Every structure is written in structure tokens, then in C-alpha cells.
């Protein structure tokens, strides 16, 4: 059951799709929503440190506080309109410290909600996604920057490959799946499938026993890669939410998103629930 949600509030744009979507989830599940906004310490290159005045540093911090307050006001107005219980937290940190902190904060919530990075725009969104996914140990919902609607569950896609990560995501998404009008289990075949996963019947039966309205879809990806195959199918059936495992690998003691996961996140047009 989802009763406690944390969302990373954006200070980068006038519209904050993650905040609005988190509030809509809170309204659907009668959950409490915590909005977290970060004020970043000014980044000063050591070679120009002597030329930076204390007034400039103070002005940068004040600008950050102003933007943070705008984000808080926007979030609280949306939460108040929806009748959702909420609280906000304003935190000062370096950019790297902020992303690490969000990952740790997420461990104390049922769900973390973050925004997709807008193309051609400088933003730490990808870093927040990675931190929430790999450090929180909890499910993460990534909201497209173009998202305008709140939570809708007419059709939910579950990407299934029989892996531990996919199983974790499916389990974490169960509160959404049992409320969905229809659930498509999508199996993308790119080569020789495992004998017990060709039809996906076992996992379909499992979800059906939880009361989900399930249909198993096996899609063959020939000349198209897996991310585009999934996203094309989601567009064809007008999916409202995609559930999938978030894959990554360790590099220099840090996790980074895998190629397929990054491909999905860069081109997604519907919210995605991921678990690692």
C-alpha cells in the first residue's frame, strides 16, 4: 500500500509535472506527500576563486532561495487543491550532495517521484533518477516533462523478462496494477527465449490471482531496439503507466543507468515506475 510519497520539486521550469503527478498519486491512495526542494551551493572554479566576491556568492544563494520558494508555493497550492496531506522540506547542498541525499531520503518512503530531464536543457534530473533508483531501495516513478494529466490507470504495461529486477518492479507496482482496468504483460523477444518465459503464462496467472485484469503480449523486435519497441507498443495502446526494472551497472563504486534503461528514459512519453 502506498501511504507515504516523496517528490523532488523542480526549480528549473514554471511547470513541475513530477509535483503534480505525485499529488495525484497521493489523492488516489489517500497518501501523504512530502515535497523536497534543494538550494544548490554556488559552483566556483578554483582558478577563479580569488575573483569571486562574497556579494556574488550571496546573490546566487538568494536567487536559489527565491526559486525554491516558488517551487514550494506551487507544490502546496496543488496539494491543497487536491485535499492531500503534505509537508515540504527545503535543503541546502552541493549538486552531488543533493542527489545522494534524495536517494537516502527515499528509503523512508513508499515511493519517490522525480522528473524526466528536458532535452537540450541543463538539469540534474538524470542524476536524481539514478540516485533514487539505485540508492533508495524503493520504487521510483519518473514523470515525463510533457506530462499534464494526473494518475490514470486505464491500461498499465508491465515489461517482463523473467529477471529479478523485473520481478521487483512488478511487486512494487502491485498497488497500481490491482487498480488498473487492464494490465498488459509485455515480453519483447530479441532472441531465443527461456522455455518457461515464452508465453509468460505463469506471471499472468500470478497477477490475475491478485485481481488484475491481465493480458500477455509477446512482441518480436527485429530491426528495432527494445526501448523503441516498448515505447511504440505503449503509444499504440495508449498506455497510462509503464512498469519495468531499472537496470544499471557499477562503475567506480557508483551505479550508472544501463543502455536500455537510459533509452527508455530519454524517449518516454508516459510515466514509468522503475525498481532496481
Residue frames relative to the residue before (quaternion, step in Angstrom):
aa qw qx qy qz dx dy dz
X 1.0000 0.0000 0.0000 0.0000 0.00 0.00 0.00
X 0.3072 -0.7471 0.5649 0.1686 3.55 -1.01 0.84
X 0.0825 0.8155 -0.5632 0.1049 3.55 -0.53 1.22
X 0.7807 0.2296 -0.1156 0.5696 3.59 1.22 -0.27
X 0.0094 -0.8262 0.5578 -0.0786 3.57 -0.43 1.28
X 0.1068 -0.7598 0.6351 0.0896 3.56 -1.11 0.69
X 0.0781 -0.7934 0.6034 0.0179 3.56 -0.99 0.87
X 0.3774 -0.7001 0.5638 0.2227 3.53 -1.06 0.85
X 0.2764 -0.7871 0.5331 0.1410 3.59 -0.47 1.19
X 0.3635 -0.7514 0.5182 0.1861 3.54 -0.96 0.93
X 0.1722 -0.7617 0.6141 0.1141 3.56 -1.12 0.75
X 0.5448 0.6775 -0.3556 0.3432 3.57 1.33 0.05
X 0.8100 0.1486 -0.0661 0.5634 3.61 1.13 -0.38
X 0.6281 -0.5527 0.4010 0.3730 3.54 -1.30 0.27
X 0.7376 0.3256 -0.1892 0.5605 3.58 1.18 -0.59
X 0.1209 -0.7967 0.5904 0.0464 3.58 -0.85 0.97
X 0.2098 -0.8268 0.5086 0.1171 3.61 0.08 1.26
X 0.6237 0.5485 -0.3543 0.4296 3.60 1.03 -0.69
X 0.6530 0.5135 -0.3167 0.4578 3.58 0.94 -0.86
X 0.6737 0.4931 -0.2992 0.4620 3.57 0.87 -0.94
X 0.6732 0.4926 -0.3030 0.4608 3.58 0.95 -0.86
X 0.6265 0.5301 -0.3358 0.4622 3.59 1.01 -0.76
X 0.6380 0.5177 -0.3215 0.4706 3.57 1.00 -0.81
X 0.6559 0.5072 -0.3181 0.4597 3.60 0.97 -0.79
X 0.6163 0.5118 -0.3452 0.4890 3.60 1.09 -0.64
X 0.6398 0.5340 -0.3211 0.4498 3.55 0.97 -0.87
X 0.6564 0.5084 -0.3089 0.4640 3.56 0.99 -0.82
X 0.6670 0.5178 -0.3027 0.4420 3.59 0.97 -0.87
X 0.7839 0.3168 -0.1508 0.5123 3.58 0.99 -0.86
X 0.3856 -0.7215 0.4765 0.3221 3.59 1.31 0.05
X 0.3544 0.7505 -0.4652 0.3077 3.52 0.97 0.98
X 0.4873 -0.6226 0.5267 0.3122 3.54 -1.31 0.40
X 0.1590 -0.7963 0.5796 0.0684 3.58 -0.96 0.85
X 0.1425 -0.7738 0.6146 0.0562 3.55 -0.88 1.02
X 0.1834 -0.7782 0.5930 0.0961 3.55 -0.78 1.04
X 0.1060 -0.7936 0.5986 0.0267 3.57 -0.78 1.07
X 0.0000 -0.7891 0.6139 -0.0211 3.57 -0.84 0.99
X 0.2619 -0.7877 0.5464 0.1113 3.54 -0.96 0.94
X 0.2069 -0.7126 0.6564 0.1358 3.51 -1.16 0.79
X 0.2707 -0.8112 0.5010 0.1328 3.55 -0.46 1.21
X 0.4895 -0.6253 0.5218 0.3117 3.52 -1.10 0.76
X 0.5440 -0.6177 0.4414 0.3573 3.63 -0.96 0.75
X 0.3337 -0.7282 0.5660 0.1951 3.56 -1.00 0.89
X 0.0192 -0.8066 0.5886 -0.0502 3.55 -0.60 1.19
X 0.3710 -0.7239 0.5416 0.2122 3.55 -0.72 1.10
X 0.5374 -0.6661 0.4017 0.3258 3.63 -0.74 0.99
X 0.6538 0.5431 -0.3275 0.4128 3.61 0.97 -0.76
X 0.7501 0.3401 -0.2106 0.5266 3.58 1.18 -0.46
X 0.3082 0.7967 -0.4794 0.2010 3.56 1.28 0.20
X 0.6675 0.5236 -0.3096 0.4294 3.57 0.93 -0.90
X 0.7099 0.4673 -0.2659 0.4549 3.57 1.14 -0.55
X 0.5892 0.5694 -0.3650 0.4422 3.59 1.29 0.03
X 0.3015 -0.7759 0.5303 0.1608 3.55 -0.70 1.08
X 0.6049 -0.5517 0.4322 0.3780 3.54 -1.24 0.44
X 0.5971 0.5694 -0.3580 0.4372 3.58 1.16 -0.61
X 0.6431 0.5179 -0.3193 0.4649 3.59 1.01 -0.83
X 0.6518 0.5099 -0.3158 0.4641 3.57 0.94 -0.88
X 0.6564 0.5106 -0.3070 0.4628 3.56 0.98 -0.86
X 0.6409 0.5276 -0.3203 0.4564 3.58 1.02 -0.82
X 0.6424 0.5221 -0.3202 0.4607 3.59 1.01 -0.81
X 0.6595 0.4966 -0.3080 0.4729 3.57 0.96 -0.84
X 0.6556 0.5122 -0.3189 0.4540 3.58 0.95 -0.81
X 0.6239 0.5263 -0.3351 0.4707 3.57 1.07 -0.74
X 0.6440 0.5227 -0.3149 0.4614 3.56 1.01 -0.82
X 0.6458 0.5127 -0.3169 0.4687 3.58 1.00 -0.79
X 0.6389 0.5275 -0.3262 0.4551 3.57 1.01 -0.79
X 0.6723 0.4886 -0.2932 0.4726 3.59 0.91 -0.92
X 0.6324 0.5322 -0.3293 0.4566 3.57 1.04 -0.77
X 0.6580 0.5078 -0.3152 0.4580 3.58 0.96 -0.81
X 0.6057 0.5407 -0.3469 0.4695 3.58 1.08 -0.70
X 0.6607 0.5053 -0.3029 0.4651 3.58 0.95 -0.90
X 0.6453 0.5176 -0.3155 0.4649 3.58 1.00 -0.83
X 0.6579 0.5132 -0.3124 0.4541 3.59 0.88 -0.93
X 0.6488 0.5230 -0.3087 0.4586 3.56 0.98 -0.91
X 0.6626 0.5059 -0.2925 0.4684 3.58 0.95 -0.90
X 0.6948 0.4810 -0.2880 0.4505 3.59 0.82 -0.95
X 0.6175 0.5337 -0.3463 0.4625 3.59 1.07 -0.65
X 0.6603 0.5011 -0.3034 0.4699 3.59 0.97 -0.88
X 0.6669 0.5003 -0.3014 0.4628 3.58 0.96 -0.88
X 0.6441 0.5256 -0.3192 0.4550 3.57 0.98 -0.82
X 0.6447 0.5260 -0.3214 0.4521 3.58 0.97 -0.85
X 0.7279 0.4336 -0.2350 0.4763 3.58 1.05 -0.79
X 0.4533 -0.7052 0.4427 0.3182 3.58 1.23 -0.12
X 0.4296 0.7085 -0.4482 0.3355 3.57 1.21 0.51
X 0.4456 -0.6474 0.5413 0.2988 3.56 -1.06 0.70
X 0.0672 0.8240 -0.5534 0.1010 3.58 -0.81 0.94
X 0.0347 -0.7402 0.6689 0.0589 3.48 -1.42 0.22
X 0.2135 -0.7743 0.5757 0.1532 3.59 -1.14 0.43
X 0.1400 -0.7578 0.6306 0.0918 3.51 -1.30 0.47
X 0.1506 -0.7634 0.6239 0.0727 3.55 -0.92 0.99
X 0.0182 -0.8236 0.5640 -0.0562 3.56 -0.67 1.14
X 0.2776 -0.7442 0.5860 0.1604 3.56 -1.06 0.82
X 0.1972 0.7717 -0.5775 0.1794 3.56 -0.89 0.96
X 0.5513 -0.5215 0.4976 0.4201 3.52 -1.32 0.08
X 0.6703 -0.4872 0.3491 0.4376 3.58 -1.22 0.29
X 0.6865 0.4693 -0.2879 0.4749 3.58 0.85 -0.92
X 0.6487 0.5199 -0.3147 0.4581 3.56 1.02 -0.78
X 0.6296 0.5493 -0.3340 0.4362 3.57 1.06 -0.74
X 0.6751 0.4876 -0.3066 0.4609 3.58 0.89 -0.89
X 0.6404 0.5084 -0.3270 0.4739 3.60 0.98 -0.78
X 0.6566 0.5258 -0.3092 0.4435 3.55 0.98 -0.87
X 0.6274 0.5300 -0.3466 0.4532 3.59 0.98 -0.76
X 0.6301 0.5377 -0.3347 0.4493 3.57 1.00 -0.79
X 0.6807 0.4717 -0.2888 0.4804 3.58 0.96 -0.84
X 0.6228 0.5382 -0.3400 0.4549 3.58 1.00 -0.77
X 0.6475 0.5644 -0.3147 0.4038 3.57 0.97 -0.89
X 0.5625 0.6175 -0.3877 0.3898 3.60 1.17 -0.43
X 0.7116 0.4521 -0.2466 0.4780 3.56 1.19 -0.49
X 0.6719 0.4463 -0.2895 0.5153 3.57 1.28 0.31
X 0.5729 -0.5878 0.4448 0.3585 3.56 -1.26 0.33
X 0.8100 0.0420 0.0570 0.5821 3.56 1.08 -0.75
X 0.1745 -0.7505 0.6278 0.1105 3.55 -1.12 0.78
X 0.1440 -0.7877 0.5961 0.0582 3.58 -0.94 0.92
X 0.0334 0.7928 -0.6045 0.0705 3.57 -0.83 1.05
X 0.4918 -0.6673 0.4818 0.2841 3.56 -1.29 0.35
X 0.4968 -0.5884 0.5494 0.3243 3.51 -1.32 0.47
X 0.4915 -0.6514 0.4834 0.3169 3.57 -1.07 0.65
X 0.4206 -0.6834 0.5345 0.2652 3.53 -1.01 0.85
X 0.4955 -0.6599 0.4643 0.3214 3.62 -0.92 0.82
X 0.8393 0.1717 -0.1490 0.4939 3.54 -1.20 0.70
X 0.6506 0.4611 -0.3402 0.4984 3.57 1.10 0.64
X 0.4357 -0.6954 0.5070 0.2637 3.54 -0.83 1.01
X 0.2371 0.7628 -0.5621 0.2143 3.56 -0.65 1.12
X 0.4148 -0.7112 0.5061 0.2570 3.60 -1.08 0.67
X 0.2836 0.8114 -0.4857 0.1589 3.61 1.24 0.19
X 0.6458 0.5224 -0.3330 0.4462 3.60 0.91 -0.86
X 0.6462 0.5195 -0.3183 0.4596 3.58 1.02 -0.79
X 0.6477 0.5032 -0.3214 0.4733 3.58 1.03 -0.73
X 0.6118 0.5408 -0.3483 0.4604 3.59 1.04 -0.74
X 0.6787 0.4901 -0.2934 0.4616 3.59 0.83 -0.99
X 0.6660 0.5064 -0.3134 0.4491 3.59 0.88 -0.89
X 0.6763 0.4878 -0.2941 0.4670 3.58 0.89 -0.91
X 0.6855 0.5053 -0.2825 0.4415 3.56 0.96 -0.89
X 0.8024 0.3331 -0.1563 0.4699 3.57 0.77 -1.03
X 0.7517 0.4136 -0.2202 0.4641 3.60 1.11 -0.51
X 0.6638 0.5418 -0.3280 0.3978 3.61 1.06 -0.58
X 0.2982 -0.7530 0.5286 0.2543 3.59 1.01 -0.75
X 0.6527 0.4734 -0.2871 0.5171 3.55 1.33 0.24
X 0.6052 -0.5590 0.3963 0.4052 3.62 -1.14 0.32
X 0.2072 -0.7643 0.6041 0.0898 3.52 -1.24 0.64
X 0.1702 -0.7475 0.6308 0.1200 3.56 -1.04 0.78
X 0.1556 -0.7712 0.6135 0.0677 3.55 -0.75 1.11
X 0.2026 -0.8089 0.5480 0.0659 3.55 -0.70 1.14
X 0.4740 -0.6791 0.4709 0.3038 3.64 -0.76 0.94
X 0.5439 -0.6280 0.4427 0.3374 3.56 -1.08 0.69
X 0.6734 0.4796 -0.2989 0.4766 3.60 1.21 -0.36
X 0.4289 0.7360 -0.4475 0.2722 3.60 1.27 -0.11
X 0.0820 -0.8008 0.5928 0.0255 3.56 -0.91 0.94
X 0.6930 0.4606 -0.2732 0.4827 3.58 1.10 -0.65
X 0.4913 -0.6278 0.5148 0.3155 3.52 -1.29 0.39
X 0.7846 -0.3107 0.2325 0.4836 3.57 -1.31 -0.23
X 0.0617 0.7594 -0.6421 0.0848 3.53 -0.93 1.04
X 0.0885 -0.8331 0.5460 -0.0099 3.58 -0.82 0.99
X 0.1811 0.7887 -0.5623 0.1702 3.57 0.86 0.92
X 0.7919 -0.0436 0.0382 0.6078 3.60 1.01 -0.79
X 0.0793 -0.7925 0.6047 -0.0044 3.55 -0.81 1.10
X 0.2484 -0.7617 0.5838 0.1316 3.57 -0.97 0.89
X 0.1226 -0.7575 0.6378 0.0663 3.54 -1.00 0.91
X 0.2412 -0.7685 0.5773 0.1338 3.59 -0.57 1.14
X 0.0303 -0.8396 0.5394 -0.0561 3.55 -0.49 1.23
X 0.0456 0.7914 -0.6079 0.0455 3.55 -0.85 1.03
X 0.5858 -0.6212 0.3513 0.3841 3.56 1.26 0.29
X 0.5191 0.6663 -0.4050 0.3501 3.60 1.25 0.03
X 0.6601 -0.4895 0.3952 0.4105 3.54 -1.33 0.27
X 0.6600 0.5230 -0.3091 0.4420 3.55 0.97 -0.89
X 0.6469 0.5067 -0.3142 0.4755 3.57 1.00 -0.81
X 0.6416 0.5201 -0.3211 0.4634 3.58 1.01 -0.79
X 0.6333 0.5303 -0.3253 0.4603 3.56 1.02 -0.81
X 0.6617 0.5060 -0.3069 0.4602 3.58 0.90 -0.92
X 0.6517 0.5171 -0.3181 0.4547 3.57 0.94 -0.87
X 0.6633 0.5031 -0.3042 0.4630 3.57 0.94 -0.85
X 0.6666 0.5021 -0.2974 0.4637 3.57 0.97 -0.87
X 0.7023 0.4714 -0.2551 0.4685 3.57 1.12 -0.71
X 0.3724 0.7786 -0.4618 0.2046 3.61 1.22 -0.12
X 0.6276 0.5276 -0.3720 0.4352 3.68 0.90 -0.66
X 0.6600 0.4782 -0.3027 0.4940 3.59 1.12 -0.64
X 0.6697 0.5304 -0.3046 0.4212 3.57 0.91 -0.94
X 0.6865 0.4811 -0.2954 0.4583 3.59 0.94 -0.80
X 0.6679 0.4645 -0.2988 0.4988 3.60 1.25 -0.31
X 0.5560 0.6411 -0.3878 0.3598 3.59 1.20 -0.41
X 0.5027 -0.6372 0.4917 0.3156 3.56 -1.13 0.65
X 0.7924 -0.0045 0.0216 0.6096 3.59 1.09 -0.72
X 0.1232 -0.7760 0.6166 0.0499 3.56 -1.08 0.82
X 0.1372 -0.7732 0.6159 0.0640 3.56 -0.77 1.07
X 0.1998 -0.7357 0.6348 0.1263 3.56 -0.83 1.02
X 0.1279 -0.8266 0.5478 0.0188 3.56 -0.39 1.25
X 0.0602 -0.7736 0.6308 -0.0034 3.54 -0.77 1.13
X 0.1702 -0.7916 0.5824 0.0725 3.57 -0.58 1.18
X 0.1954 -0.7942 0.5698 0.0797 3.55 -0.59 1.18
X 0.0270 -0.8074 0.5890 -0.0202 3.56 -0.64 1.17
X 0.7873 0.0577 -0.0297 0.6132 3.56 1.26 -0.16
X 0.7669 -0.3030 0.2454 0.5098 3.55 -1.13 -0.58
X 0.3031 -0.7849 0.5169 0.1574 3.57 -0.58 1.14
X 0.5758 -0.5464 0.4688 0.3875 3.54 -1.29 0.37
X 0.5933 -0.6260 0.3700 0.3453 3.56 -0.96 0.85
X 0.7291 0.4250 -0.2503 0.4744 3.58 1.02 -0.72
X 0.7063 0.4443 -0.2700 0.4805 3.60 1.22 0.00
X 0.3759 0.7571 -0.4786 0.2376 3.61 1.25 0.04
X 0.7920 0.2697 -0.1480 0.5273 3.58 0.84 -0.90
X 0.3458 -0.7580 0.4914 0.2535 3.60 1.16 -0.42
X 0.2983 0.8013 -0.4833 0.1882 3.58 1.22 0.36
X 0.6382 0.5546 -0.3459 0.4068 3.58 0.92 -0.85
X 0.7023 0.4481 -0.2828 0.4755 3.58 0.83 -0.92
X 0.5946 0.5539 -0.3607 0.4578 3.58 1.14 -0.56
X 0.6517 0.5026 -0.3064 0.4783 3.57 0.99 -0.85
X 0.6223 0.5572 -0.3368 0.4346 3.56 1.02 -0.81
X 0.6966 0.4542 -0.2777 0.4810 3.59 0.85 -0.94
X 0.6222 0.5474 -0.3418 0.4432 3.57 1.03 -0.74
X 0.6361 0.5302 -0.3304 0.4529 3.59 1.05 -0.69
X 0.6484 0.4744 -0.3085 0.5092 3.56 1.27 -0.34
X 0.6177 -0.5844 0.3318 0.4084 3.57 1.27 0.08
X 0.4838 0.6699 -0.4414 0.3498 3.60 1.25 0.13
X 0.3948 -0.6832 0.5660 0.2388 3.55 -1.17 0.71
X 0.0178 -0.8802 0.4687 -0.0722 3.56 0.09 1.36
X 0.0009 -0.7441 0.6679 0.0159 3.51 -1.24 0.70
X 0.2771 -0.7720 0.5530 0.1463 3.58 -0.87 0.97
X 0.0757 -0.7986 0.5970 -0.0016 3.57 -0.79 1.06
X 0.1100 -0.7739 0.6216 0.0512 3.56 -0.84 1.03
X 0.0816 -0.8106 0.5797 -0.0138 3.54 -0.62 1.19
X 0.2707 -0.7549 0.5771 0.1544 3.56 -0.94 0.90
X 0.1650 -0.7766 0.6033 0.0755 3.56 -0.74 1.11
X 0.1196 -0.8163 0.5637 0.0397 3.55 -0.44 1.20
X 0.8335 0.0787 -0.0205 0.5464 3.59 0.24 -1.24
X 0.6533 0.4869 -0.3094 0.4903 3.58 1.29 -0.06
X 0.4621 -0.6872 0.4745 0.2986 3.59 -0.95 0.80
X 0.7116 -0.4920 0.3051 0.3981 3.55 -1.28 0.40
X 0.6538 0.5119 -0.3509 0.4329 3.68 0.76 -0.84
X 0.6940 0.4659 -0.2872 0.4677 3.61 0.85 -0.92
X 0.6044 0.5528 -0.3552 0.4505 3.59 1.10 -0.63
X 0.6695 0.4947 -0.2893 0.4725 3.56 0.94 -0.92
X 0.6983 0.4748 -0.2782 0.4577 3.57 0.84 -0.98
X 0.6241 0.5262 -0.3426 0.4651 3.60 1.07 -0.67
X 0.6513 0.4978 -0.3178 0.4764 3.58 0.96 -0.82
X 0.6300 0.5385 -0.3335 0.4493 3.59 0.99 -0.84
X 0.6619 0.4937 -0.3033 0.4756 3.58 1.01 -0.82
X 0.6491 0.5451 -0.3206 0.4227 3.59 0.96 -0.86
X 0.7722 0.3312 -0.1788 0.5119 3.59 0.98 -0.82
X 0.4165 -0.7279 0.4499 0.3070 3.60 1.31 0.16
X 0.0834 0.8280 -0.5451 0.1020 3.56 0.81 1.03
X 0.3529 -0.7441 0.5360 0.1857 3.55 -1.14 0.72
X 0.7927 0.0399 0.0126 0.6082 3.58 1.19 -0.54
X 0.1764 -0.7544 0.6236 0.1039 3.55 -1.11 0.78
X 0.1534 -0.7684 0.6176 0.0678 3.56 -0.99 0.91
X 0.2058 0.7877 -0.5562 0.1667 3.58 -0.73 1.01
X 0.5469 -0.5879 0.4760 0.3587 3.52 -1.27 0.37
X 0.3219 -0.7355 0.5634 0.1951 3.56 -1.07 0.74
X 0.1549 -0.8313 0.5315 0.0488 3.54 -0.32 1.26
X 0.1284 0.7764 -0.6100 0.0933 3.53 -1.16 0.64
X 0.2452 -0.7508 0.5899 0.1679 3.53 -1.31 0.00
X 0.5179 -0.6569 0.4610 0.2961 3.52 -1.22 0.52
X 0.0455 0.7737 -0.6299 0.0499 3.53 -0.97 0.93
X 0.8277 -0.0811 -0.0024 0.5553 3.55 -0.57 1.21
X 0.6863 -0.5176 0.2497 0.4457 3.54 0.96 1.03
X 0.6442 0.4482 -0.3435 0.5159 3.59 1.20 0.42
X 0.4003 -0.6982 0.5350 0.2568 3.56 -1.09 0.66
X 0.0654 -0.7656 0.6387 0.0415 3.53 -1.11 0.75
X 0.5864 -0.6051 0.4123 0.3465 3.54 -1.10 0.68
X 0.4582 -0.6644 0.5171 0.2849 3.56 -1.09 0.73
X 0.7024 -0.5036 0.3091 0.3968 3.55 -1.25 0.41
X 0.6766 0.4865 -0.3019 0.4630 3.59 0.89 -0.91
X 0.6492 0.5137 -0.3157 0.4637 3.58 0.97 -0.85
X 0.6653 0.4951 -0.3030 0.4696 3.56 0.92 -0.90
X 0.6305 0.5413 -0.3322 0.4461 3.59 1.04 -0.74
X 0.6335 0.5171 -0.3199 0.4784 3.56 1.03 -0.80
X 0.7079 0.4838 -0.2758 0.4345 3.58 0.79 -1.02
X 0.6638 0.5181 -0.3206 0.4338 3.59 1.04 -0.65
X 0.7901 0.3117 -0.1455 0.5073 3.60 1.10 -0.66
X 0.3937 0.7527 -0.4580 0.2621 3.60 1.25 0.01
X 0.1313 -0.7894 0.5957 0.0687 3.55 -1.15 0.69
X 0.7062 0.3033 -0.2428 0.5919 3.58 1.35 0.11
X 0.6233 -0.5464 0.3849 0.4059 3.61 -1.12 0.48
X 0.1607 -0.7833 0.5968 0.0670 3.54 -1.14 0.72
X 0.2077 -0.7393 0.6275 0.1286 3.55 -0.97 0.91
X 0.0241 -0.8080 0.5876 -0.0367 3.55 -0.72 1.14
X 0.0404 -0.7523 0.6558 0.0471 3.54 -1.26 0.57
X 0.2250 -0.7616 0.5920 0.1378 3.52 -1.21 0.54
